[in-house]
């Protein structure tokens, strides 16, 4: 007679917790449903709907504009921008709720106390266009943000420092890297040349230095007698109060450079004295864009004349282009338009005259250098393994972009404790599957080419098998080192 299997104590606890969580979820869903039903029962008119949003209903009538069905007069519970914060989320909620109640008819919401006229166009049960005082909604709220930034405008003042020998050479060479040597390069990683043992990360754009990072491997002083890893308090005591501190980054500015301190690095960006004609050309393009509203033409002309961008992501529905050393970022997509943003590093006439131009917004109280630095460092802040298989390396985290079909590209390797150099595979590698062989080596397959192993410590690639097969890996047994692909089993010994 077979004995009944008994649940282990751990399994019993998991089962009990699961049942409790399900009961809690059922109770929560029941309360939410009841609240929604009660709220629906309380809304019997347009006035009820508006007052449920904490707004004041005044009146409604046939629209004075033939393009719209109804004009609704009300007082919103808040202004579009209050206490330095955008209230766009609330306005979007109110617009959606009111138009849904009216079966998505074209309407206007008019708040005379705030001099607001919001024209809403709908189609097929969706709000597809909103104009606030004849401006696109995103443009309207971005201009409010821009005005608030200008009211709060501050400037980062220059300080004087003594740079180390490496920086002195770069400054004297006008940041040009021709004939400049940093020693033996260890690896390349996300557009940076890594000189791991020397403690440098170097990125150049068009033969000029864009950024040099001093890591913990660099033990000499970088600025005055300040070394990598010194506390922010000690740095402030030595360099003074003319700084910006944001997201664990401390920024100072000198005549020649921007200095960003973090807990483990000192990152230097050149402060280039651009000719005034550079900014004049840019502002002429903005004037043209203001008249013609042709974004594609504007971007093509801009990138032809300003080819020194640090990041370029651009297609028919999306653009995000950075010029940190010039203080300009352009960020638009099909869902949101953040427009052409002018930061504190900008030195053209717009920094002073703040001309009102289409999709031009001022962030001159903010640092694009800090945003660039945050963008550079934030990807290492999370320890996420995205490979196939259950085993994860104890030494490296693999990151990559993943296509809609599940393939890996732009594969990078981050040293978890910083004791090894970060590295990456060639940009043209598109891997179908990836499995950690051990703490150092990653196995990956490329359709129609083969299966390979990359050693993240030595940064060498080893070929396992090649051919024209699919090389679709379905399993890798970490203990036996048996890999299964295309219904074949092979034992891998590296």
N, C-alpha and C positions, 0 to 999 in steps of 0.2 A: 504493500500500500504506500502510495506516494505521500510524503509529508507536504503540508501546505507551506509555501514560502512565507516567512515572516518579514514584515517591514523592519528595517533597522530604525533605531531611535532617531537618527538624522532625517530619514525619509518621512517618519511620522510628523516630525516638527515642521518640515517643509510643506507637507500636505495640510496641516492645521493652519499654517500661515497663509497658504494659498486660498483656503476656504474663507478665512477671515477677510482677506483682501477682496474676494469676490462679493461677499456680503456688504462690505463697505461701499464698493463701487455701485452695487444695486441700490443701496440707500441714497447715495449721492445723485445717481441718475433719476431716481424717483423724485427727489426734492427739486432738482433742476427742472424736470418736466412739469411738476406742479406749479413752480414759480412762473414758468413760461406760459402755462395755461391761464393762471391768474392774471398775468400781465396782459395777455391777449384779450381776456374778458373785460379788462378795464379800459381798453382803447376802442372807443366807439365812434371817434371822429378825428378829423385832422388836428383839431385843437388838443384832444387827448394825446395824440401821437407827439406833438411838439412839446407839450408840457411834460411828457414822460422823459424827455431829453433834458429836463431842467431849463428849458427855454420858455419865453413868454410869447404866446400866440396873440396877434393883434387883429388881423383880418385877412381876407382873401378875395380876389376878383379875377375876372378874365384879364389875361395879360395885355399890357399896353404895347407889347412887342408881338407882332403877328407870328413870329417864329416859335412862340411859346404858348402853352395852353393856359397856364395859371400864374398869377403873381401872388405870392404868399408873404405877408408882412409879419415880422416877428422880431424878437430881440434874443440873440444868442446868449447863452449863459456866460460866455467869455469872449474876449477879443481874439483875433487870429494869432496875436503874439502878446504874451503876458509874462511879466517878470523874467524877461530874457529867454523865454521858452516858447517854441512853436506849438500851437494848438491844432495843428493840421490833423492829427489823429482824431480829435473830437469832431472837427468839421466834416471829415470824411465819413465818420459814423453817422452824424446827423443827416448828411446828404443821402446816404444809402438808406437809412430808416424811413425818411420822408418820401423819397421816390418809390421805394418798395411799397409803402402804404398806398400810394397813388398809382400803382401798377405801371411804374416806370414811364410816366408821361413827361414831356419836356416842360420844365417849370423854371420859375425864378424865385429865389429866396431873397427878400429885401429887408435889411436891418438898417433903418434910417438913422438910428442913434449912433451907429458905427460907420455910416456911409458905405455900406456894403451892398452890392448887388451880385448875387451868385446865380449865373445862368447855367442850367443843367440840361444836357442833351442825353437822351437814352435811346437804346436800340436793342430789340430782341431781349428785353428783360435785363439789360445791363447799362449802368452809367458809363458812357464812353467818352464824354467830354465835359469839363467843368471850367467855366470862365469866372474869375472873380474880378470885378471892376474892369472887365474887358481884357484881363491878362489870363494866360493859361495858369491853372491852379498851382502847378509846381513853380512857375516863374513868380507868381504872386508871393508865395510863402518864402521862396529863396531870397526875394528882394527884401522882405521883412527881416529875415536873418541877416542879410547884408547890412541893412540900416542899423540893426542892433549891434553888429560887430564894429561898425564905424563909430557908434556912440561910445563903445567900450574900448576904443583903440588905444593900444599901448605900443611902445617900441622897445626893442632889445638894444641896449647900448653896448658899444665896443668896450672891451677891456684889453689891457696889455699883458702879454705873457711872454715867456721865453720857451720856444719850442725845442724839441730834441734835435739831434743832428739830422735824422732822416727827414723830418718835416722842414728843417731849414734848407736842406738841399732842394726839396720839392718847391718850396716857396721861391727860392732864388731862380729856379728853372721855370717859373710861371706855371707850375703844376703839369708841365709837359713831361711825358714819360719816355720820350726818345732818349736813348743812351743812359737810362736809369736802370740799375740792376738791384733786385731785392734778394738775390741768391738763388738757390735751387728750389724750383717750384715743386710742391708736394702733390697737389691735385688742383682740379678746377671744380667749382661748386657755385651754381646759381649766379653765373657771370663774374664770379670772383676767382682770382688766382690765389691759391692757398700756399703760404710758406709756413708750414705748420711748426717746425722746430724753431724758426726765427720769431714766430709770434705775430705774423702779418696776414691780413686778408686784403687784397688789392683789387679794385675794380677800375677799369679805364673805359672811357667813351671817346672814341675818335682820337686816340693817342694822348689824351689828357686824363689826369687822375679825376675820378668821380668820388671815390671813397677809399680811405685806408683805415683798417681796423686793427688796433693793437689788442692782442688777446693775453690771457694769463701767462702764456709762454714767454711773453716779452717782460723781462724783469727790470729793465731800466726805467728811468723817469720819462714821461711823454711830454708833459707840460709843466714847466717850472720843476718842482721836485715831486710832482704828483705821479703816482704809479697806478697801473691797472688794479682795481679792487679796493682802492682807497674809499673810505666812507664819504657819503654826500656831505655830511656835516663838516668833515675836515676840508673837503674841496671848497665848500662855501666860505669857510673861514679864510682860506688862502686867496680865493678869486673874487670874493665879494658878492653883492646882492643883485647884480645885473644878469639874471638868469631866467630861464623858463624851466619849470619842472612839471613833467606830465608823463603819466603811464610808466613810472619808474625810470624815466630818462631825464637827465639834467643837461641843459644846453647853455653854452656860453658862445659869444661871438667876438672875434677879433677883426682887425683890418683885413687879415688874409684868410681866415678860416672860421668854420662853425665847429665847435667841439661838443660832442655828445658823450656823456659819461653814463654807463650802466654798471650793474654790480660786478660784471666780469669782463668788460671791454671798455676801451676808449676809442671812439669812432670819430674820424676827422673828415669833413667835407670842405672843399675849397670854397672860398668866397671870391668869386670872379668879378672883376670890375669891367662889366660888359660895356661896349660902346653904346651910346645913346641911340644910334641908328638901329640896333637890334630890337629895342623896345618900340621904336617908332614904326618899324616894319610890322611888328605884331599888332600894334594899335590901329594901323591902317587896315589890316585884315579884319579887325573887330568892327571897324566902321562899315566896311563892305558887307560883313555878315549881318550887321544891324539893319542894313537896307534890303539885302537880298534873301536873308534867312535860308541860305543854301549851305547846310552843314557839311556836306560831302566836299564841296568846292573849298570851303574854309579849311577843312582838315588837310586836304591835299596840298594846298598852298602853304599852310603852316609847317607841315612836316618836311616839305621841300626846303624851306628857309631855316627852320629850326630842327635840325636832324640830331641834336644832342639830347634826346629824351632818355630818361632812365628806364621807363617802362612804356610799352606800346601794345595795347590790346584794342583791336579795332576791327569791326566788320559792319555789315549793313544795319544791324540793330543795336550795336553796343560799342562804346568807346571809353577807354580809360587811359589817358596819356599823361605822364608826369614829367615836369621840368623842375625838380626841386631847387637847383642852383639859381634858377630864374624866378622861382616863386609862382609857378603856374601849373594848375592841374585842370584837365578837361575830362568830365565824367558824365556821360549820358547813356541811358539804355531805354528800351521800349517801355519799361515800367516807371522809371523815375529819371528826372532830368536835374542833375546837380550843376550842370552848366560849366561855364568857364570861370574858374575860381582863382582869385588873385590873393596871394599870401604875403606875409611880411617881407620875404626875401626879394620881392619885386621892386625894381628901381626905375620903372618908366613913369611917365606923367600921370597915368591913372592912379598911382599910389597917392597922389596929392589932390587931383581934381575929382576923383570918384565919379566919373561920367556915367550916366545912366544909359547902358547899352543892353541890347537883347541878350539874355542868358549870361550876363557878366555879373558875378557876385563877389563881394569883397570879404576876405578873411584876413585882412591885414593886421589883425591882432593875434593871428595864429601862425605857427611855424610849420611849413611844409617839410623842413628838414627833420623835425621830430616825427612827423607822419611817415616820412621815408624810413627813418631809423626804426620806428615801430613796425613798419611793414617788413623790414629786413629781419628783425629779431623775433617777431611773434610766432613764426612758423615752428620755432624750436621749443616753444613753451608747452606743447602738449605731447605726451608720449603715447602715440597711437600706432599699432601695428596693423597694416592693411593687407598683409600677404595672405595667400591661401594657406591652409594647414593650421594645425593647432599650436605648433611650436613658434616661439618668438625669440629673437636674438636677445641675449643679455647685454650686448655691447652696442647695438645699433638699432635705430628706428628707421624703417623704410617708409618713405612718403612718395606719392605719385599722383598724377592726374589719372582719372579713370573715365574711359569713354562710355558712351551709351551702351555699347556691346560688352562692357566689362573688361576691356583691355587696359593695360597699364602703360603710361608713357610719362616722360619727364621724371624718371625714377631717381630719387635722392636718398642718401644715407647719412643720418645724423648720429654722431657719437654721443651716447647717453651721458657719459661722465666727462666728456671733453678730453679724454686721454688719447684719442686718435683723431685723425683728420676727417672732416666731413668730405663726402665725395658724391659723384653722380654718374649714371650711365650716359652714353651718348644720346643726344636728343632724338636721333632717328630710331632708337630701340623702342619697339612697341611689343610688349610682352603679353602673351595670352594668360599664363599662370606664373605665379612666383611662390617658392617654398624655401624656407630657411633650411639649409643643410646642417649648419652648426652656427655658433655665435658669430662667425666671421663671413661665411659664404652663403650666398643666395643663389638658388637654382631658378632659372627662368626659361620659358619657351617662346620661340618666335615662329609663327605659322609659316610653313613652307621653307624654313631655313634650318632650324635645329634647336637643341637644348644646350644651355650654357650655365656656367657657375661663375659668379662675380665675387671676388674676395674684397670686402670693404676695407680690410686692414692694409693689404698690399696693393689694392686698387688694380689687380690683374684679373683678366677674364680667361677662363679655361673652357674649351669646347668639350662637351660630353658626347653629342651625336649630331650629325648634320644630314640633310637630305631634302626631299620635297614633300614629306609627310605633313599632316596637320600639326603634329606634335602637341596634341591636346592632352595635357597631363590631368589625370583623374584622381591620382593618389600618390603620396610620398610617405612611406613609413620611416619616420625619423630614427627608430631603433635599428631596423634591419637595413636601412639605406636602400630599400627597393622602391624604385619609381615606376609607376604605371602610366603609359601614354599610348594612345591609339590601340588599346587592347594588348599592349606589349609590356612585359616586365623586364626591367634591367636593374642590375645591382651597381650602385654608384660608389666608387672608392676614390676619394680625392686626397 
